[in-house]
Amino acid sequence: MDLTAPVAVGPAMAPPGPGTRPLVRREGLERLVAAADRAAGGQTTVVSVTGAIGAGRSTLLELLRDHVRDLGFLTLATQGHAADAEVGFSSLMTLLRPLQTRSSEDELSAAVASALALQRSRTDPAAVRLGTHRAITQLADRQPVLITIDDAHLLDRSSAEVIAFVIGRCVADPVVAVFTTELGAPTALDPLATEDLVLGPVGESSLAAMVRAEVDIAPEPLSRCVGLAEGNPLAAIELARSLDPDERAGHAPMPALPRPAGALARAFTRRVSSLSEPARRAVALVAADDTGDTQVVSDALERLGESTDGLVEAEWAGLVDRHGTHIGFTHPLLRPVAYHQVAESSRQAAHRSLAAVLDQPHQGSSRAWQLAAGADGPDENAAAALEAVAADLEGRGASSSAATTLELAARLSPDPSRRRVRLVGATRCWLTTGDPGGALRSADALTQLDPDGNSVAVATVALRAGRGIAASLACARDACGLDDDGSAKAVLAAELLEAGAVDEAVATARAVIGGSRPVAMAAGVLALAGGEPAPAVARTESGALADRARALTTAAAVSVGRPDRALAERNPPGALGGPGLDISVSHALGLLGRGELAAADAELLRLEATVTEPSVALRGHLDLALAELDLLFGRLESAEERSRRTAIAASAAGLGWTSAAADWVRGRVHLALGDPVTAVDPLRTACRLAPHVRAADLVTAMAGADLPAEASRIAASIHHHIDHADPAIAVRAVRAAGTADPSGPGFAVALERAEAADLPLEAAEVVVAWAEAARRAGDTSAARQLADRAEQRLVSLGVRAWQIRIDAARSGDVDAAPALTDLLTPAEHRVALAVAEGGTNRDVADALFLSVKTVDFHLRNIYRKLDLRSRTELAVLVHGDGRSGP
């Protein structure tokens, strides 16, 4: 039975962390506790716990003793030791030592006292057996007894015979005996076991949790240690502890086989050191091999001129085991120990010999690693082989392993240009896995080489994620002086845009577009920041540069109302970090632009569940997309919280563009809540960047907040976009003109253009703004008709974002009392009237198509503004004051 479920042991079952107790196997502990419960009921139980050294046998016994002590058990414990094999009754003496203070009370026989060396040196074995049995059964008459024997296969013979005699004659006594032994090691207690508990290899996730409870270690070295330990907890912990601080933190690559230094490793070192020199070289080659193929090992030894006699010697010593075509070590910790028992030159020779015999197509991965381990300097053959392995790993989704493989390939690359290509690949893989430490390590190595477009594109993403926008800007600026094809300038333009330096970003992008090599990234910057139609550019970029260009142009396509263009972009294979996440987010926003809310919801939830530890910028882009989705679905409190959190984080990180985008969403949330006054400030801040995209909403807020002069001024500032080549920009500019001057044809023209461009959400927003304008103008009949049209459009799309605005426009003919409407927003006023009628928050939410949290939010504001303390006071105010309306 493989019992791999872990349980944290400590006060209040605290979660594991450095310094806490180790994790143990939950099911194994539960079985031992159940055996103790049966013994307490008068059923003697004997449990054999079998497992390899380091499998957690001793820990289970310790935890069982702690558990039953609180239940009133008397605990007797001992352990076998190889050094005591010839010392008679040594383990029995340890077992019975707690009875010394009870000798007079329990009338221990003279034979037991003699066995404990309390009276005389000569003993009668039969008398010892009978006396020990009598003493334990007398104790069991008074309280349950737990007997634990650790390493029972190492008990001295005299003790083993006595303990077996005693346990074998306990039948209906409240006694539970638990003994542990190594796999394949016979003991005198085996025939007495009523239950067998086999501790097999621990699963990787459980083993990783055990290591993290003992050692503070980064994910990548943790994964390597877990893999080398082959399911053995102690081996994994000793390997993790053997790493130096930089290796444990992931700041430096860990060796292929770390050199363990714990107590178990020292014991194994003594066993390996006792072998002859040829045998030590043979087991070092077995350790260097990763195929476990007996023929591969034999052929490699032959190439080295070594005999296989060393393997026979190691097998007789119990260090290696051969089963048919497979050869391996009898304990996982023996492999790194044996590997480090020979000189480095011998290890490299072993690796080169193994690489030479691994000449079959299916052995390509193993051959690459052997070539790398056998290299004593730069080696392009080894680096190229590792690059091929990394490509296969990345294709199978193992981006973290691909990253470490490419880093090693880069270190072995004699050509700086090939080293740069491999470091770019490693950095992209680290970004995909969401590991900022690995990405920074690769990016720092990239900055030491001459730059090209790809290296600058990926290094700036890693630096921005790990050290902030200032570091990525500095990297891009430094690269511009060494790059003559415009790629570095395009990256600089993108970084300037993220930093909120829009004017400089636009100027830099224009310089690139006018240069010798047009770059798609610069076109995306111009479309996003400058309101300029993206010029036709050749997609000549590849790799990281293409990823960032795709992310920018896709985002631009969404912002300027080209959802089909955004949907045409494909996600880079496996890329969920760096530009790949931005592309995926923009893809989901493209679905929103087409009104496919359910598909966008599924895509964004998938991304949120998949991406781990993204940077502030990446997290912000994903959160803002989710906030936009929440807004459209009517989950206004969630949209407000996401956008507020993103605005704070982006502002602290110096990400001006992300901060402005968050303010835009926040302003739209307040519009949706029917509170245009509060919406003005965040929308005004957002419009400092990309006003061509965002200013139409600011005009709507200003008109609702009774700021007509400012609304007209903002509408005039974007009037030149009414003939923009990108349809959404043109529709928003015309909508702004209609909001500022409802008597003109603006709304009708905007609606016609939105419908012609197949932009259903833009068309619906035009009708909502049109209905609000009609209400402000006093045309209640037109306002109601337009509100109905807007509601029909939005219901067909599944959008509930603007329901409060629609209801407010539709109810424009209600004579609401100035006493309340002067103090409350339209949305708050509607909630106040509904609550005053006696409805619960749930009733009000259902009636007004809101969530309960939104009703709670409005009700708190109502109480604060009107200085009320209860629903009763609100009802009295509404119904008792003639100014309060119907």
NUZA-55898 format. One record per residue (C-alpha): residue in three letters; z negated, x negated, y. Coordinates in steps of 0.5 Angstrom, whole numbers, padded with zeros to 4 digits, always signed. Each point is the difference from the previous one (the first is absolute). Layout:
// NUZA-55898
ALAZXY;...
***
This chain:
// NUZA-55898
MET+0000+0000+0000;ASP+0002-0003+0007;LEU-0005+0002+0005;THR+0002-0001+0007;ALA-0003+0005+0004;PRO-0004-0004+0005;VAL-0007+0002+0003;ALA-0003-0003+0006;VAL-0007-0002-0001;GLY-0005+0000+0006;PRO-0005+0004+0004;ALA+0003+0007+0001;MET+0006-0002-0004;ALA+0003-0004+0006;PRO+0007-0002+0001;PRO+0002-0007-0002;GLY+0000-0005+0004;PRO-0001-0008+0001;GLY-0007-0001-0002;THR-0001+0007-0004;ARG-0002+0000-0008;PRO+0007+0000-0004;LEU+0003+0006-0003;VAL+0000+0001-0007;ARG+0003+0005-0005;ARG-0002+0007+0002;GLU+0002+0003-0007;GLY-0004-0006-0004;LEU-0006+0001+0004;GLU+0000+0007-0001;ARG+0001-0001-0007;LEU-0006-0004-0001;VAL-0005+0004+0005;ALA+0002+0006-0005;ALA-0002-0004-0006;ALA-0007-0001+0003;ASP-0001+0007+0002;ARG+0001+0001-0008;ALA-0005-0005-0002;ALA-0005+0003+0005;GLY+0001+0006-0004;GLY-0002-0003-0006;GLN+0007-0003-0003;THR+0000-0007-0001;THR+0007-0003+0003;VAL+0003-0006-0001;VAL+0006-0002+0004;SER+0005-0006+0000;VAL+0003-0002+0006;THR+0006-0005-0001;GLY+0004-0004+0005;ALA+0003-0006+0003;ILE-0005-0005+0004;GLY+0000+0003+0007;ALA+0002+0007-0002;GLY-0006+0003+0002;ARG-0005+0000-0006;SER-0006-0003+0004;THR+0001+0004+0006;LEU+0000+0007-0004;LEU-0007-0002-0004;GLU-0003-0002+0007;LEU+0002+0007+0003;LEU-0002+0003-0007;ARG-0007-0003+0001;ASP-0001+0002+0007;HIS+0002+0007-0002;VAL-0005+0001-0005;ARG-0005-0003+0003;ASP-0001+0006+0005;LEU+0000+0004-0006;GLY-0006-0003-0003;PHE+0003-0004-0005;LEU-0003-0007-0003;THR+0005-0005+0001;LEU+0001-0006-0005;ALA+0005-0005+0001;THR+0003-0006-0002;GLN+0006-0005+0000;GLY+0003-0004-0005;HIS+0002-0008+0002;ALA+0004-0005-0004;ALA-0006-0005+0001;ASP-0005+0004-0003;ALA+0004+0001-0007;GLU-0005-0005-0003;VAL-0006+0003+0003;GLY-0004+0005-0004;PHE-0002+0006+0003;SER+0002-0002+0007;SER+0004+0006+0002;LEU-0005+0005-0004;MET-0006-0004+0005;THR+0004+0002+0006;LEU+0001+0007-0003;LEU-0008+0001-0001;ARG-0002-0004+0006;PRO-0002+0007+0004;LEU-0005+0002-0006;GLN-0004-0006+0001;THR-0004+0003+0005;ARG-0001+0006-0005;SER-0002-0004-0006;SER-0007+0003+0000;GLU+0002+0007+0001;ASP+0005+0000-0005;GLU-0003-0004-0005;LEU+0006-0004-0001;SER+0000-0004-0007;ALA-0002-0007-0001;ALA+0007-0001-0002;VAL+0003+0003+0006;ALA-0005-0005+0004;SER+0003-0006-0004;ALA+0007+0002+0001;LEU-0002+0000+0008;ALA-0003-0007-0001;LEU-0007+0003+0002;GLN-0004-0002-0006;ARG+0003-0005-0005;SER+0006-0003-0001;ARG+0002+0002-0007;THR+0002+0007-0001;ASP+0002+0004-0006;PRO+0007+0003+0001;ALA-0002+0007-0003;ALA-0006+0001+0003;VAL+0003-0001+0007;ARG+0005+0005-0002;LEU-0005+0005-0002;GLY-0004-0002+0006;THR+0005+0001+0005;HIS+0002+0007-0003;ARG-0007+0002+0000;ALA-0001-0002+0008;ILE+0007+0003+0002;THR-0001+0007-0004;GLN-0007+0000+0003;LEU+0002-0001+0007;ALA+0006+0006-0001;ASP-0006+0005-0002;ARG-0002-0001+0007;GLN+0007+0000+0004;PRO+0007-0001-0001;VAL+0002-0008-0001;LEU+0007-0003+0002;ILE+0002-0006-0004;THR+0005-0004+0003;ILE+0003-0007-0003;ASP+0006-0003+0004;ASP+0004-0005-0004;ALA-0002+0002-0006;HIS+0004-0005-0004;LEU-0004-0005+0003;LEU-0006+0002-0003;ASP-0004-0005-0004;ARG+0000+0002-0007;SER-0007+0001-0001;SER-0001+0005+0006;ALA+0007+0003-0002;GLU-0003+0002-0007;VAL-0007+0003+0003;ILE+0004+0004+0006;ALA+0005+0003-0006;PHE-0006+0001-0004;VAL-0004+0004+0005;ILE+0006+0004+0003;GLY+0003+0002-0007;ARG-0007+0003-0002;CYS+0000+0004+0007;VAL+0003+0007-0002;ALA-0004+0006+0004;ASP-0003-0005+0005;PRO+0001+0001+0007;VAL+0003-0007+0000;VAL+0007-0002+0003;ALA+0003-0007-0001;VAL+0006-0003+0003;PHE+0003-0006-0002;THR+0006-0004+0003;THR+0005-0005-0003;GLU+0006-0003+0001;LEU+0007+0002-0003;GLY+0000-0002-0007;ALA-0007-0003-0001;PRO-0004+0003-0006;THR-0007+0001+0001;ALA-0006+0003-0005;LEU+0000+0006+0004;ASP+0007+0002-0001;PRO-0002+0005-0006;LEU-0005+0003+0004;ALA+0004+0003+0006;THR+0001+0007+0000;GLU+0005+0000+0006;ASP+0005-0006+0002;LEU+0001-0001+0008;VAL+0006-0004+0001;LEU+0001-0003+0007;GLY+0008-0001+0000;PRO+0004-0003+0006;VAL-0002+0004+0007;GLY+0006+0003+0004;GLU+0002-0003+0006;SER-0002+0005+0005;SER-0007+0000-0003;LEU+0000-0008-0001;ALA+0002-0001+0007;ALA-0006+0005+0003;MET-0005-0005-0004;VAL+0003-0006+0003;ARG+0000+0003+0007;ALA-0008+0002-0001;GLU-0001-0008-0001;VAL+0005-0003+0004;ASP+0003+0001+0007;ILE+0007-0001-0002;ALA+0007+0002+0003;PRO+0005+0005-0004;GLU+0005-0005-0002;PRO-0005-0006-0003;LEU-0004+0006-0003;SER+0006+0002-0004;ARG+0002-0007-0002;CYS-0007-0001-0003;VAL+0000+0007-0003;GLY+0006-0002-0004;LEU-0002-0006-0002;ALA-0007+0003-0003;GLU+0004+0004-0005;GLY-0006+0006+0001;ASN-0006-0005+0000;PRO-0005+0001+0005;LEU-0003-0006+0000;ALA+0006-0004+0000;ALA+0003+0004+0006;ILE-0006-0001+0004;GLU-0001-0008-0002;LEU+0008-0001+0002;ALA-0001+0004+0007;ARG-0006-0004+0001;SER+0004-0007-0001;LEU+0004+0001+0006;ASP-0001-0003+0006;PRO-0001+0005+0006;ASP+0007-0001+0003;GLU+0003+0002-0007;ARG-0005+0006-0001;ALA+0001+0003+0007;GLY+0008-0001-0001;HIS+0001-0005+0005;ALA+0002-0005-0005;PRO+0004+0001-0006;MET-0004-0001-0007;PRO+0002-0005-0005;ALA+0003+0003-0006;LEU-0006-0001-0004;PRO-0006-0001+0004;ARG-0005-0005-0003;PRO-0007+0004-0002;ALA-0006-0003+0001;GLY-0006+0005-0002;ALA-0004-0001-0006;LEU+0004+0003-0005;ALA+0006-0004+0002;ARG-0005-0006+0000;ALA-0001+0002-0008;PHE+0007+0000-0001;THR+0001-0006+0003;ARG-0004-0004-0005;ARG+0003+0004-0005;VAL+0007-0003+0002;SER-0002-0007+0002;SER-0003-0001-0007;LEU+0008+0001-0003;SER+0004-0006-0001;GLU+0005-0003+0006;PRO+0006+0003-0004;ALA-0004+0007-0001;ARG-0002+0000+0007;ARG+0008-0001+0002;ALA+0002+0005-0005;VAL-0005+0006+0003;ALA+0002-0002+0007;LEU+0007+0001-0002;VAL-0002+0007-0003;ALA-0004+0002+0007;ALA+0007-0002+0004;ASP+0004+0005-0004;ASP+0000+0007+0002;THR+0004+0003-0006;GLY-0005-0001-0006;ASP+0006-0002-0004;THR-0002-0005-0006;GLN+0007-0002+0000;VAL+0001-0002+0007;VAL-0007-0004+0000;SER+0003-0004-0006;ASP+0006-0001+0003;ALA-0003-0002+0006;LEU-0005-0005-0003;GLU+0006-0003-0004;ARG+0004-0001+0006;LEU-0006-0004+0003;GLY-0001-0004-0007;GLU-0006+0003-0002;SER-0002+0003-0007;THR-0003+0007-0001;ASP-0006-0003-0004;GLY-0004+0001+0007;LEU+0001+0007+0000;VAL-0003+0000-0007;GLU-0006-0004+0002;ALA-0001+0005+0006;GLU+0001+0006-0005;TRP-0005-0003-0005;ALA-0005-0001+0006;GLY+0001+0008+0002;LEU+0004-0001+0007;VAL+0007+0002-0002;ASP+0002+0006-0005;ARG+0007+0000-0003;HIS+0002+0007-0003;GLY+0007+0000-0002;THR+0005-0002+0006;HIS-0006+0001+0005;ILE-0005-0006+0002;GLY-0005+0001+0005;PHE-0007-0002+0002;THR-0006+0004-0003;HIS-0003+0001+0007;PRO+0004+0001+0006;LEU-0005-0005+0004;LEU+0002-0006-0005;ARG+0007+0000+0003;PRO-0001-0002+0007;VAL-0006-0005-0003;ALA+0005-0003-0005;TYR+0005-0001+0005;HIS-0004-0004+0005;GLN-0002-0005-0006;VAL+0006-0004+0001;ALA+0003-0004+0006;GLU+0004+0003+0005;SER+0006-0004-0003;SER-0001+0003-0007;ARG+0000+0007+0003;GLN+0007-0001+0004;ALA+0003-0003-0006;ALA-0002+0006-0005;HIS+0003+0005+0005;ARG+0006-0004+0001;SER+0001+0000-0008;LEU-0002+0007+0000;ALA+0006+0002+0005;ALA+0005-0004-0004;VAL-0002+0004-0006;LEU+0000+0006+0003;ASP+0008+0001+0000;GLN+0001+0007-0002;PRO+0002+0005+0005;HIS-0006+0005-0001;GLN-0004-0006+0002;GLY+0002-0002+0007;SER-0006+0003+0003;SER-0004-0005-0004;ARG+0005-0006+0001;ALA-0001+0001+0007;TRP-0007+0000+0001;GLN+0000-0006-0005;LEU+0005-0004+0004;ALA-0005+0001+0006;ALA-0006-0002-0003;GLY+0003-0006-0002;ALA+0003-0002+0006;ASP-0003-0006+0004;GLY+0004+0001+0006;PRO+0005+0004+0003;ASP+0005+0003-0005;GLU+0006+0005+0002;ASN+0001+0002-0008;ALA-0007+0002+0000;ALA+0000+0004+0007;ALA+0006+0003-0002;ALA-0002+0002-0007;LEU-0007+0003+0003;GLU+0005+0004+0006;ALA+0003+0003-0006;VAL-0006+0002-0003;ALA-0003+0003+0007;ALA+0006+0004+0000;ASP-0001+0003-0006;LEU-0007+0001+0001;GLU+0001+0004+0007;GLY+0005+0004-0003;ARG-0005+0003-0005;GLY-0005+0001+0005;ALA-0004-0006-0001;SER+0000-0002+0008;SER-0006-0004+0000;SER+0002-0004-0006;ALA+0007-0001+0003;ALA-0004-0003+0006;THR-0004-0005-0003;THR+0006-0002-0004;LEU+0005-0001+0006;GLU-0006-0004+0004;LEU+0000-0005-0006;ALA+0008+0000+0000;ALA-0001-0002+0007;ARG-0005-0005-0001;LEU+0005-0003-0005;SER+0006+0000+0004;PRO+0003-0006+0003;ASP+0005+0003+0005;PRO-0003+0003+0006;SER+0005+0006+0001;ARG-0002+0002-0008;ARG-0007-0001+0002;ARG+0001+0005+0006;VAL+0003+0005-0004;ARG-0005+0000-0006;LEU-0006+0001+0005;VAL+0004+0006+0004;GLY+0000+0003-0007;ALA-0007-0001-0002;THR-0002+0002+0007;ARG+0004+0007-0001;CYS-0004+0001-0007;TRP-0007-0001+0003;LEU+0002+0005+0006;THR+0002+0005-0006;THR-0006-0001-0004;GLY-0004+0001+0007;ASP-0004-0007-0001;PRO+0000-0003+0007;GLY-0004-0006-0002;GLY+0006-0002-0004;ALA+0005+0002+0005;LEU-0003-0004+0005;ARG+0000-0006-0005;SER+0007+0000-0001;ALA+0002+0002+0007;ASP-0004-0006+0003;ALA+0004-0005-0005;LEU+0006+0003+0003;THR-0002-0001+0007;GLN+0000-0008-0002;LEU+0008+0001-0002;ASP+0006+0001+0005;PRO+0001+0007+0001;ASP+0005+0005-0002;GLY+0001+0007+0001;ASN-0003+0002-0006;SER-0006-0005+0000;VAL-0002+0003+0007;ALA+0001+0007-0002;VAL-0005+0000-0005;ALA-0005-0005+0003;THR-0001+0004+0006;VAL-0002+0006-0004;ALA-0005-0004-0004;LEU-0003-0003+0006;ARG+0000+0007+0004;ALA-0004+0003-0006;GLY-0004-0006-0001;ARG-0002-0003+0007;GLY+0003+0005+0005;ILE+0006+0001+0004;ALA-0001-0006+0004;ALA+0001-0005-0006;SER+0006+0004-0002;LEU+0003+0000+0007;ALA-0002-0008+0001;CYS+0004-0001-0007;ALA+0006+0004+0003;ARG+0000-0004+0006;ASP+0000-0007-0003;ALA+0005+0002-0005;CYS+0005+0002+0006;GLY+0001-0007+0002;LEU+0002-0002-0007;ASP+0005+0005-0002;ASP+0007+0001+0003;ASP+0002+0006-0003;GLY-0004+0006+0003;SER-0004+0001-0006;ALA-0007-0002+0003;LYS+0001+0003+0007;ALA+0002+0007-0004;VAL-0007-0001-0003;LEU-0003-0002+0006;ALA+0002+0007+0003;ALA-0003+0004-0005;GLU-0006-0004+0000;LEU+0000+0001+0008;LEU+0001+0008-0001;GLU-0006+0000-0005;ALA-0004-0003+0005;GLY+0002+0005+0005;ALA+0004-0005+0005;VAL+0006+0005+0000;ASP+0004-0003+0006;GLU+0000-0007-0003;ALA+0001+0003-0007;VAL+0007+0003+0003;ALA+0002-0006+0004;THR-0001-0004-0006;ALA+0004+0005-0005;ARG+0006+0000+0005;ALA+0000-0007+0000;VAL+0001+0000-0008;ILE+0005+0005+0000;GLY+0004-0004+0005;GLY+0000-0006-0004;SER+0004-0003-0005;ARG-0003+0003-0006;PRO-0002+0008+0001;VAL-0007+0002-0003;ALA-0001+0007-0003;MET-0008-0001+0002;ALA+0002-0001+0007;ALA+0004+0006+0000;GLY-0006+0004-0002;VAL-0004-0003+0005;LEU+0005+0003+0005;ALA+0000+0006-0003;LEU-0008+0001+0000;ALA-0002-0003+0006;GLY+0006+0000+0005;GLY+0003+0007-0001;GLU+0007-0003-0001;PRO+0004+0002-0006;ALA+0000-0005-0006;PRO+0006-0004+0001;ALA+0005-0001-0007;VAL-0003-0006-0003;ALA+0002-0004-0006;ARG-0005+0000-0005;THR+0000-0007-0002;GLU-0007-0001-0001;SER-0003-0001-0007;GLY-0007-0001-0003;ALA-0006+0001+0005;LEU+0004+0000+0006;ALA+0004+0006-0003;ASP-0007+0004-0001;ARG-0002-0001+0007;ALA+0006+0002+0003;ARG+0001+0006-0005;ALA-0008+0002+0002;LEU+0002+0000+0007;THR+0007+0004+0000;THR-0003+0005-0005;ALA-0006+0001+0005;ALA+0005+0001+0006;ALA+0004+0005-0004;VAL-0006+0004-0001;SER-0002+0000+0007;VAL+0007+0001+0003;GLY+0001+0006-0005;ARG+0005-0003-0005;PRO-0004+0002-0006;ASP+0006-0001-0005;ARG+0001-0007+0002;ALA-0008-0001-0001;LEU+0001+0003-0007;ALA+0006-0004-0002;GLU-0004-0007+0000;ARG-0003-0002-0006;ASN-0007-0003-0001;PRO+0000-0007-0002;PRO-0001-0001-0008;GLY-0008+0000-0001;ALA-0001-0001+0008;LEU-0006+0004+0002;GLY-0003-0005+0005;GLY+0003-0003+0006;PRO+0007+0003+0002;GLY+0000+0004-0006;LEU-0005+0005+0001;ASP+0003+0001+0007;ILE+0006+0002-0003;SER-0003+0004-0005;VAL-0004+0004+0006;SER+0006+0001+0004;HIS+0004+0003-0006;ALA-0006+0005-0001;LEU+0001+0001+0008;GLY+0007+0001-0001;LEU-0002+0006-0005;LEU-0004+0003+0005;GLY+0006-0001+0005;ARG+0004+0005-0005;GLY-0006+0005-0001;GLU-0001-0003-0007;LEU-0008+0000+0001;ALA-0002+0001-0007;ALA+0005-0006-0002;ALA-0003-0004+0006;ASP-0007+0002-0002;ALA+0001-0003-0007;GLU+0003-0006+0002;LEU-0006-0002+0005;LEU-0005+0002-0005;ARG+0003-0005-0005;LEU+0000-0005+0005;GLU-0007+0001+0002;ALA-0002+0000-0007;THR+0004-0007-0002;VAL-0001-0004+0006;THR-0007-0004+0000;GLU-0003-0004+0006;PRO+0006+0000+0005;SER+0000-0003+0006;VAL-0002+0004+0007;ALA+0007+0001+0002;LEU+0002+0002-0007;ARG-0006+0005-0001;GLY+0001+0002+0007;HIS+0008+0002-0002;LEU-0002+0004-0006;ASP-0006+0003+0003;LEU+0004+0003+0006;ALA+0006+0002-0005;LEU-0006+0004-0004;ALA-0003+0003+0007;GLU+0007+0002+0002;LEU+0000+0004-0007;ASP-0007+0003+0001;LEU+0002+0002+0007;LEU+0007+0004-0003;PHE-0004+0003-0005;GLY-0006+0002+0005;ARG-0005-0004-0003;LEU-0002-0002+0007;GLU-0007-0003+0000;SER+0003-0005-0006;ALA+0006-0002+0005;GLU-0005-0001+0006;GLU-0005-0004-0004;ARG+0006-0005-0003;SER+0003-0001+0006;ARG-0006-0001+0004;ARG-0002-0005-0005;THR+0007-0003+0000;ALA-0001-0001+0008;ILE-0006-0003+0000;ALA+0002-0005-0006;ALA+0007-0002+0003;SER-0003-0001+0007;ALA-0006-0005-0002;ALA+0006-0004-0004;GLY+0004+0000+0006;LEU+0006+0004-0003;GLY+0002+0004+0006;TRP+0006+0004-0003;THR-0004+0002-0006;SER-0006+0002+0005;ALA+0005+0004+0004;ALA+0003+0004-0006;ALA-0007+0002-0002;ASP-0001+0003+0007;TRP+0007+0003+0000;VAL-0003+0004-0007;ARG-0007+0001+0004;GLY+0004+0003+0005;ARG+0004+0005-0004;VAL-0006+0002-0004;HIS-0004+0002+0007;LEU+0007+0004+0001;ALA-0001+0003-0007;LEU-0007+0002+0002;GLY+0002+0004+0006;ASP-0003-0005+0005;PRO+0005-0003+0004;VAL-0005-0003+0005;THR-0003-0005-0005;ALA+0007-0001-0003;VAL+0003-0003+0007;ASP-0004-0007+0000;PRO+0002-0002-0007;LEU+0007+0002+0001;ARG+0000-0004+0007;THR-0002-0006-0004;ALA+0005+0001-0005;CYS+0006+0001+0004;ARG-0001-0007+0003;LEU+0003-0003-0006;ALA+0007+0004-0002;PRO+0000+0006+0005;HIS+0006+0002-0002;VAL-0003+0002-0007;ARG-0006+0003+0002;ALA+0000+0002+0008;ALA+0002+0007-0002;ASP-0007+0002-0003;LEU-0003-0003+0006;VAL+0004+0005+0004;THR-0002+0006-0004;ALA-0007-0002+0001;MET+0000-0001+0007;ALA+0004+0007+0001;GLY-0006+0003-0004;ALA-0005-0004+0004;ASP+0003+0003+0006;LEU+0002-0007+0003;PRO+0008+0003+0001;ALA+0001-0006+0005;GLU-0002-0005-0005;ALA+0004+0003-0005;SER+0006+0000+0004;ARG+0000-0007+0002;ILE-0001-0002-0008;ALA+0006+0004-0002;ALA+0004-0003+0006;SER-0002-0007-0003;ILE+0004+0002-0007;HIS+0005+0004+0003;HIS+0005-0005-0001;HIS-0001+0000-0008;ILE+0003+0007+0000;ASP+0007-0003-0002;HIS-0003-0005-0005;ALA+0004-0001-0006;ASP-0006+0001-0004;PRO-0001+0007-0001;ALA-0008+0001+0000;ILE-0001-0004+0006;ALA+0005+0004+0004;VAL-0003+0007-0003;ARG-0007-0003+0003;ALA+0003-0002+0007;VAL+0003+0007+0000;ARG-0006+0004-0002;ALA-0004-0004+0005;ALA+0005+0002+0006;GLY-0001+0008-0003;THR-0008-0001+0000;ALA+0000-0003+0007;ASP+0005+0005+0003;PRO+0000+0007-0005;SER+0005+0003+0005;GLY+0006-0005-0003;PRO+0004+0000-0006;GLY-0004-0006-0003;PHE-0004+0004-0006;ALA+0007+0003-0002;VAL+0004-0006+0000;ALA-0006-0004-0003;LEU+0000+0005-0006;GLU+0007+0000-0001;ARG+0001-0007+0000;ALA-0006-0001-0005;GLU+0003+0006-0005;ALA+0007-0004+0001;ALA-0004-0007-0002;ASP-0003+0004-0006;LEU-0007-0002+0003;PRO-0004+0006-0002;LEU-0007-0002+0002;GLU+0003-0002+0007;ALA+0003+0007+0000;ALA-0007+0003-0001;GLU-0003-0004+0005;VAL+0005+0002+0005;VAL-0001+0007-0001;VAL-0008-0001+0000;ALA+0001-0003+0007;TRP+0004+0005+0002;ALA-0005+0006-0002;GLU-0005-0004+0004;ALA+0004+0000+0006;ALA+0002+0007+0000;ARG-0008+0002+0000;ARG-0001-0005+0006;ALA+0005+0004+0004;GLY-0003+0007-0002;ASP+0006+0002-0004;THR-0005+0002-0006;SER+0006+0004-0004;ALA+0004-0006+0000;ALA-0006-0004-0002;ARG-0001+0004-0006;GLN+0007+0000-0002;LEU+0000-0007+0000;ALA-0006-0001-0003;ASP+0002+0004-0006;ARG+0006-0004-0001;ALA-0004-0006+0000;GLU-0005+0002-0005;GLN+0006+0002-0004;ARG+0003-0007+0000;LEU-0006-0003-0001;VAL-0002+0004-0006;SER+0006-0001-0003;LEU-0001-0008+0000;GLY-0007+0001-0002;VAL-0003-0002+0007;ARG-0006+0002+0003;ALA-0001-0005+0005;TRP+0001+0005+0006;GLN-0003+0006-0002;ILE-0005+0000+0005;ARG+0005-0001+0006;ILE+0005+0005-0003;ASP-0006+0005+0000;ALA-0002-0001+0007;ALA+0007+0001+0002;ARG+0001+0006-0004;SER-0007+0003+0003;GLY+0002-0002+0008;ASP-0001+0008+0002;VAL-0007+0000-0002;ASP-0005+0001+0006;ALA-0005-0006-0002;ALA-0006+0000+0005;PRO+0001-0006+0005;ALA-0008-0002-0002;LEU+0002-0002-0007;THR+0007-0002+0001;ASP-0001-0005+0006;LEU-0005-0004-0005;LEU+0003+0001-0007;THR+0007-0003-0002;PRO+0004+0006-0003;ALA-0001-0002-0007;GLU-0008+0000+0001;HIS+0001+0007+0004;ARG+0003+0003-0006;VAL-0005-0003-0005;ALA-0006+0003+0005;LEU+0003+0007+0000;ALA+0001+0000-0008;VAL-0008-0003-0001;ALA-0002+0005+0005;GLU+0002+0006-0005;GLY-0004-0003-0005;GLY+0004-0004-0004;THR-0002-0006-0004;ASN+0003-0006+0001;ARG+0004+0001-0007;ASP+0002+0007+0003;VAL+0002-0003+0007;ALA+0004-0006-0004;ASP+0004+0005-0004;ALA+0002+0004+0006;LEU+0002-0005+0004;PHE+0003-0004-0005;LEU-0004-0006+0001;SER-0005-0004-0004;VAL-0007+0001+0000;LYS-0001-0007+0002;THR+0004+0002+0006;VAL-0004+0006+0002;ASP-0006-0004-0001;PHE+0003-0005+0005;HIS+0002+0005+0005;LEU-0007+0004+0000;ARG-0004-0006+0001;ASN+0004-0001+0007;ILE-0001+0007+0001;TYR-0007+0000+0000;ARG+0000-0007+0004;LYS+0004+0003+0005;LEU-0003+0007+0001;ASP-0007-0003-0001;LEU-0002+0004-0006;ARG-0004-0001-0006;SER+0002+0006-0005;ARG+0006+0005-0002;THR-0004+0005+0003;GLU-0001-0003+0007;LEU+0008+0000-0001;ALA+0001+0007-0002;VAL-0005+0002+0006;LEU+0004-0004+0005;VAL+0007+0003-0003;HIS-0002+0007-0001;GLY-0005+0001+0006;ASP+0004-0004+0005;GLY+0005+0005+0003;ARG+0004-0007+0002;SER+0000-0002-0007;GLY+0006+0004-0002;PRO+0001+0005-0005;
***
